[in-house]
């Protein structure tokens, strides 16, 4: 089993927006599912979305762990180590997002 070496990056953050992927909203893009960066609160779209903004945020900003923004889901993913956290290390449980 792989271990995540980035757990220290997890902060007590709130999503920047409840409206959708920040980058897609700015460019007129579309998303499938959303992820919240657990280092800064950036809301980006998943790897199934055309622009994969959560992945690009993790790689470009060095914020490797993002949790699901989807209602009823309580998990997170470390892009750098490719480790799944279930439940999310944020300790906030499955948040209900608008």
C-alpha positions, 0 to 999 in steps of 0.5 A: 500500500502506498503512503501519502507524503503530503498530508502536512499540506492539508489546511482548514479551508473553505471552498472559494465558491459554491458556483462551480469550477473557478477556472471554468467559470472564468473561461466559460468552460464546463465541468463534470465533477468538482474538487476542493484543494485542501491547501487553499480552497481552490475549486477545480474540475475533475479529471473527467472534465475537459480541462482537468483544472483540479489536476492542473492546480495541484501540479502548478501550485504545488497543492497536491491533495483535493477532496470531492466537492460532490454532495454525499462524498467524503474522500480525497486524492493526492495527485502527487502520490496517487493515494486515495483518502477515505474519508477525507483528511479534512475531517469535515465529512461529506459536505452539502454544497449548493 
